[in-house]
Amino acid sequence: MLDWDDVRHLLAVRRGASLAKAARALRTNATTVGRRITQLEERLGVKLFDRTSRGWTPTEACARLLPHAERMEQEAFALERISAARDPSLEGTVHVTTTEAIATRYLMPHLGDLRARHPGIELVLSCAERRLDLGRREADVAIRLMRPSEPDLVARRLMRLSLALYASVDYLERRGRIAKDSDFAGHDLVSFIEGRPSLPETEWLAQNCPGGRVVFRCNSVSTLAEAIREGIGIGLAPRIVGDRDEGLVRLDTPNPPEPREVWLAYHRDIEPSPRVRAVIDFLAGTLVD
């Protein structure tokens, strides 16, 4: 009978195309990965990878096995989710993934309340650029800035984030206020790095701040707000962030960007877990309009 752990190593090498990448994904070493693949080849009696200086290339036999291996993986993850959900305890770890801005600006002020209500829960908070896979149990709960599309996830809209233009007090003293509506000539702007996640905001800034020159870009809301506060330029920020910062001045924004929606998501298999349910209910009651 096949060992699922061997199959797990097969999938990691197939996806990483090298022992080193597979080892990082599996949190082990390349020697162990290579040995497990060799053992699997001997057990199956087929060669699964061609070893070359450019990496490990899957053979035809590997390609035929791949759909079956992936189905084994999905069933293994399902077993983990369902088993975790059957634990009746209100103690243990709950892993939440979200953005840095939501974690620091919205969640941190309230986590003491969660601790007081459920002292047995250990909260793990990941602020990862990569979207963690709830189906693979990379996290239990996700808070995202767009509605999840994965078929087995339960999604709930939590709140809407309104945005506006801000500048620092120091910047306005040095550079002056906007001379008239939509005239940003001679002013510096800060913006997100261009890309799909921030496309609405970057397009809005280009269309509504004519004459302005972008002098700084980043992919972090918190860093962008700090850049505005340090007087680097004028930029967009969530109003719940900018309006609470005494160092920032909200500028007239007559045609603001469409508010961002914040969504909570979790896999339906994990919902019966009391500790996960407690965190879900806490987040739903905390992150509200």
Secondary structure as UniProt FT lines:
FT   HELIX           4..16
FT   HELIX           19..26
FT   HELIX           30..44
FT   STRAND          49..52
FT   TURN            53..54
FT   STRAND          55..58
FT   HELIX           60..85
FT   STRAND          92..97
FT   HELIX           100..101
FT   HELIX           102..107
FT   HELIX           108..110
FT   HELIX           111..117
FT   TURN            119..120
FT   STRAND          121..126
FT   TURN            134..137
FT   STRAND          141..144
FT   TURN            151..152
FT   STRAND          153..161
FT   STRAND          163..168
FT   HELIX           169..175
FT   TURN            181..182
FT   TURN            185..186
FT   STRAND          188..192
FT   HELIX           196..198
FT   HELIX           199..208
FT   TURN            210..211
FT   STRAND          213..218
FT   HELIX           221..229
FT   TURN            230..231
FT   STRAND          234..238
FT   HELIX           239..242
FT   TURN            243..244
FT   TURN            246..247
FT   STRAND          248..250
FT   STRAND          260..267
FT   HELIX           268..270
FT   TURN            271..272
FT   HELIX           274..286
//
